[in-house]
Amino acid sequence: MPKVRKEIPELERLVQTGRKKFVRYEEGAQLYSMGLHTFQELAKDAKAVYHLKRVVLINTEIIDEYNHLHHMDLNDTKHYCLNLNQKMSCLLEIQKHLFPGIPDQ
């Protein structure tokens, strides 16, 4: 039987102040006010998923940057269903923003 995780009441404040950069799927879905499956798809599309042994962590900075680049409404999931070319260009823009010293390929 899975272990029940305790609720983090100040989760949003911790993420906003930068003290909690990585969240789990359940925390991220709660933080961004969306369903679990929708948040999982968003995190995968943004390439913000990190697998550490048997733990999956999501980088909230990458999610926020992905959302900002697409000017998307988090309650409308149709906006982030992009074709492959748009996804690749978005990822390149995120890479340029996060790592400005890396030359273009």
N, C-alpha and C positions, 0 to 999 in steps of 0.2 A: 504494500500500500504506500503511495507517495506521501512524502513528508509535506505538511501544510506550512507554507511560508507566512511569516507575520507581515502585517500591513505596515507600510511606511507612510505615515501621515504627512510628512514634510517633503515628499519625493520631488514635487515640482520646484520647491524652493532650493533643494540641494542641487538639482540639475541646472537651474537658472544661475546659481552662484558659482557654478563650475566645480563644486565639490563632488559631484557624481556624474562622471562623463559617460560611463557605460551602464546600461540597464538590461534587464532580462526582458523577454517578450511580454510577459504579463505586466511588468512595470511600465514598459513603453506604451502598451495599449492603453493603460490607465492614464499615463501622462499625456498622450496625444488625443485622448477621448475618442478612441475608435475600437473596433472589435479586434480580437486577437489575430484572426486570420488576415484581416486587412493590414494590420501593423506588420505582420510577418512578411507579406508581399511587398510592402513599402520598404522595409529594411533590406530585403533581398534586391529589390530594384535599385536602391541607393548604394548597394555594395557596402553596407555598414555592419555586416554580420561577422563576428569573430567566434570561432570554435576553439575553446580551450579545454582540452580533454573532453569531459562530458558536460561542459557548461557552454551555453551560447550567450554571448554578450553583444549588445547593439551599441554602436557609437552614436550618441545623440547629436554630436557636432556635425557628423556627416549627414544625418537625417535632416537637421535644420538647414544645412547648406543646400541639400537636394531640394527641399521644399522652397527655399528662397529662390533658387535658380528657375524653378518652374512656376513660381507665383501661384501655387496650388492651394485650393481650399481643402483642408484636411478632412472635411466631412463629405466631400465629393470624390469618390475613388476613381471616377472615370478620367480625371485629369492626369493621373500618373501612369495610365495605361498607354505607353508610348511605343512607337515602333523601334526596331533595333538601332537604326541610325541615330535617332534622337537620343536614345539611351547612351550610346557610345559618345556622342558629342557632349552630353551632360556630364558623363564621367570624366572626360578630358577637361572640361571647364572646372569641375571640382578639384581635379588633380592640379591644375594650374593655380587655383586659388589657395589650396592647402600647401602646395610645395612649389613656390614661385621660382626656385632656383633650377628646377629640372627643365632641360630644353625640350622643345616640341619634337615629336617624332615624325 
